């Protein structure tokens, strides 16, 4: 590299005007700029391959609880805090216990930006924010083909 630079300086720069210290300073500045660019672009090293397993799909666990008593709300709330979707069946609870449980679990779910969906009068889905619940309403279909 120095041989090339000396030929370059002899061709374009007269011998008396050339300063070796200026050239070294310019080379150091170029190297510093290159280092700064490399740090800012975050180029990953070439020797670290990315391995992606195709055999194991991401599985989301959907929990299904049947509440036997109001005391189970703490355990269910723990799953909501861990951002797991849960289906809760409250058929076996008294009406006032069911209302308290729904209020408590709805508050926990909404505090974490989740959603609550009522499936039936006694079954609810509590889902974290990364799970979308899309209740699709089915249209009433006739068994007979339409008449023309």
C-alpha positions in Angstrom: 0.0 0.0 0.0 2.8 2.4 0.8 4.4 1.7 -2.6 1.2 2.7 -4.3 1.0 5.9 -2.2 4.5 6.9 -3.0 3.9 6.5 -6.7 0.7 8.4 -6.3 2.4 11.3 -4.5 5.2 11.4 -7.1 2.8 11.7 -10.0 0.3 14.3 -8.6 2.2 16.1 -5.8 5.6 17.6 -6.2 8.2 16.4 -3.8 8.6 19.7 -2.0 4.9 20.2 -1.3 4.2 16.7 0.1 4.0 16.2 3.8 4.3 12.7 5.2 2.6 13.6 8.5 -0.5 15.0 6.6 -0.8 11.7 4.8 -0.7 9.7 8.0 -3.3 12.0 9.6 -5.6 11.5 6.6 -5.2 7.7 6.8 -6.0 7.7 10.5 -9.0 9.9 9.9 -10.2 7.5 7.2 -9.7 4.5 9.5 -11.6 6.3 12.3 -14.5 7.1 10.0 -14.6 3.4 8.8 -14.6 2.2 12.4 -17.5 4.6 13.3 -19.5 3.4 10.2 -19.0 -0.2 11.2 -20.2 0.4 14.7 -23.3 2.3 13.6 -24.4 -0.2 11.0 -24.2 -3.2 13.3 -23.0 -5.6 10.7 -23.3 -9.2 12.1 -20.1 -11.3 12.1 -19.9 -13.7 9.1 -18.9 -16.7 11.2 -22.1 -16.9 13.3 -24.7 -18.9 11.3 -28.4 -18.6 12.1 -30.0 -21.9 12.8 -33.7 -22.1 12.6 -35.5 -25.3 13.5 -38.3 -26.1 11.0 -39.5 -29.2 12.9 -40.8 -27.5 16.0 -43.5 -24.9 15.3 -44.3 -22.2 17.8 -47.2 -23.6 19.8 -49.4 -21.5 22.0 -51.0 -23.2 25.0 -54.7 -22.4 25.5 -55.7 -23.3 29.1 -59.2 -24.5 30.0 -60.4 -24.1 33.6 -63.6 -25.1 35.3 -63.9 -23.0 38.4 -65.2 -24.9 41.4 -64.9 -22.0 43.8 -64.1 -18.4 43.9 -60.7 -19.2 45.5 -59.4 -20.3 42.0 -59.4 -16.7 40.7 -55.9 -16.1 42.1 -54.5 -19.1 40.2 -56.2 -18.0 37.0 -55.0 -14.5 37.5 -51.5 -15.8 37.6 -51.9 -17.3 34.2 -53.3 -14.0 32.9 -50.2 -12.2 34.3 -48.0 -14.7 32.5 -49.8 -13.7 29.3 -51.5 -17.0 28.6 -54.9 -17.2 27.0 -57.5 -19.0 29.2 -61.0 -20.3 28.8 -62.8 -20.2 32.1 -66.0 -22.2 32.7 -67.9 -20.8 35.7 -71.1 -23.0 35.6 -70.4 -24.4 39.1 -70.2 -21.0 40.8 -73.1 -19.2 42.4 -74.3 -16.1 40.6 -72.7 -13.6 43.0 -69.4 -15.5 43.0 -69.4 -15.7 39.2 -69.9 -11.9 39.0 -67.1 -11.2 41.5 -64.8 -13.6 39.6 -65.6 -12.1 36.2 -65.0 -8.6 37.6 -61.7 -9.6 39.2 -60.3 -11.5 36.1 -61.5 -8.8 33.7 -59.7 -6.2 35.7 -56.5 -8.2 35.6 -56.8 -8.8 31.9 -57.6 -5.2 31.1 -54.7 -4.0 33.2 -52.4 -5.9 30.9 -54.2 -4.6 27.7 -55.8 -7.9 27.1 -59.4 -8.7 26.0 -62.3 -10.6 27.5 -64.9 -12.4 25.4 -68.1 -13.9 26.7 -68.7 -17.2 24.9 -71.9 -18.2 26.8 -73.5 -17.0 30.0 -71.0 -18.9 32.1 -67.9 -19.4 29.8 -65.4 -16.6 29.2 -62.1 -16.2 27.3 -59.4 -14.1 28.8 -56.7 -13.3 26.3 -53.5 -11.2 26.5 -52.8 -8.4 24.1 -50.8 -10.5 21.6 -53.8 -12.9 21.1 -56.6 -11.6 18.9 -60.1 -12.9 19.5 -62.4 -12.5 16.5 -65.9 -13.6 17.3 -67.5 -14.5 14.0 -71.2 -14.4 13.8 -72.6 -17.1 11.6 -75.4 -16.2 9.3 -78.6 -18.2 9.5 -78.5 -20.6 6.5 -81.4 -22.2 5.0 -81.3 -26.0 4.4 -83.2 -25.6 1.2 -81.5 -24.1 -1.9 -82.7 -20.6 -2.9 -85.6 -20.5 -5.2 -85.4 -18.6 -8.5 
